C-alpha cells in the first residue's frame, strides 16, 4: 500500500501520460527523462521551487521559535495559566486544516474581517499581493503547527531530572548557563525530532495554500511544489509531469531524512 | 523543576503568567471567532463593523448546513472513515510494534528505517499513482478509497511511536507470565495490550485527526458520487471564492471541529505523557 504507489509514481514520471492515455485512446509511450527535462526547462518550476523552499524555511523557523518560547514559558507559570494556554494550543492543533484556513480567511477578510478593522487597514486585501498572501498562510501554518512543538518540548523539559538542575545550581551555574550548557544539550534529541518533523510538514503544505489562495493565488503566484504538482496532474491532466514533480519532492525530503538518520547515528541511538 | 521556578522572582512570574494568558487568548481567538460567526445572524457577519459579540444569536447557519447539503450523510461518512482507520491501524500498529521490539530478526533495522522514510513521503505526490490504483481496484467513489490509503499512511508513525511504549514494558514481566503458564497470545492481549493502551490512545489521536481532516484523498478519489463525500468537501461547498457564505462555512467548520476537540480534551493528559515517552526512547 505504501511501496507500490511510490514505485508507480517513479514509473509514471518516465512515461507520456495524459488524458488520452488514461481513457485508453492512445498507447502509453516511454519518454525517458523527457518529463524531467521539460520540468527543468520550465521557468515557473524553478520559481515555484524557490518559493517553496523559502516559504517552508520561514514556516519552520517561526514555528520552532514560537513553540520553544512558549514551552519555556509553560515551565515558568503556575498550573492555571498553564492549563489555559495548553488547552488553547490543543484547540488550535485539533482544528482541521480546512476549517483553520477558512477561519483565518474570514479573520483577514477585507470587508467583514476584524483584523483590518483593528489595524485600521480599511479594505486592504491580504490575498491580493504575493508576499502578503504568503504571510497570511504562514500565520495559519504557525498557528496550527506550533502546539506540537510546544507540547513535545515541554514534555521534554519536564522529563529532565531535577537532580541535574540542582547539581548545576549548587555548582554556581547561572540561569542562563543552566539553559545553555545543561538543558539545551539534554533536549537536543527532541529538538532534532521536532525540527525534522516541521521541515517535512511545512515542505508539504497543501491544504492551506489550496484553500486560502484558491489553488495557488492570482496567476499562480502563491504556488508551492505540492500544489503545483497537483494542479499539473489533476487540473491540466499532465499526470506524468505531476509525478515528476512528486519524485523531485521525494528526493529532496529523502536528503533531509538521510541527514536526520546521520544525526541519530552520531548520537549513538540504537534503532 | 520546582527549583528552576523558585529561582525566578515573583514579579517575573506574574509577568510570565500574564503573557501566557494573553497568548492563550490570541491563540484561541480564531476558534472563538469561528463559533461566534456561526451563531451570528446573516446580516451581522457581512457588516463592515464586525463586533466580537452578538446580541441576537441564531441557528440559521446551522439549519442551512444541516438542511441543504446532505450534511448528516457526510458526517456519518467521515465518522466511518476515521473510525475504521483508527481501529484497524491501532491493531496493526500494536502487533507490528510488538514484533519489531520483542523479536530480533533479519532486516529488522532495515524495516525500522523504512518506517521512518515512509513518514517523509509527500502524500500529495502519491495521490497520482494511488488514483490509478484505486481506479484499477474499482474503488473510486467509495469510502474504501479513503480508508485504505489513510491506514497505510498512518501506520509508519503509529508503529514508530508505539515502539517506545512496548520497549518500556520490562522483559522480566514477559518471562514471569510464561512461567505462570500463560501462552504467547494470552500475554499479548491480556498483559501487554492493557499496558501499552495509553500509547495506543496517543497514536490514535494522530490517525484520527489525519483521517478526519483529510481533504486531498476525498477531493481526488470521490469525483462524481457526492453521496460518498466527507466533511471537508462539504465545507468547501459553502466556500465560493467570489461570494463565500461565511455563516455556512463557519457553522460547518464548527460542526467539523467539535468531535476533534472533544477527542483531544479527553486524551489530553495521556497525549502529553505519551509524546514525552515516545520521543525520549
Interface residues (C-beta under 8 A of the other chain):
Chain A: X1 X2 X4 X5 X6 X7 X8 X9 X11 X12 X70 X73 X74 X75 X76 X77 X78 X81 X82 X84 X85 X86 X87 X88 X89 X90 X91 X92 X93 X94 X95 X96 X97 X98 X99 X100 X102 X103 X104 X105 X106 X107 X109 X111 X112 X113 X114 X117 X143 X151 X152 X154 X155 X156 X157 X158 X159 X160 X162 X165 X166 X169 X175 X178 X189 X190 X193 X200 X203 X204 X206 X207 X210 X211 X214 X226 X229 X230 X233 X234 X239 X242 X243 X245 X246 X247 X249 X250 X253 X254 X256 X257 X260 X261 X271
Chain B: X1 X2 X3 X4 X5 X7 X8 X12 X13 X16 X17 X19 X20 X21 X23 X24 X25 X27 X28 X29 X30 X31 X33 X34 X37 X45 X46 X47 X48 X49 X50 X52 X109 X112 X113 X116 X117 X118 X119 X120 X121 X122 X123 X124 X125 X126 X127 X128 X129 X130 X132 X133 X148 X149 X151 X152 X153 X155 X156 X209 X212 X213 X215 X216 X220 X232 X235 X236 X239 X241 X244 X246 X249 X250 X252 X253 X256 X257 X260 X261 X263 X264 X265 X268 X271 X272 X273 X275 X276 X279 X280
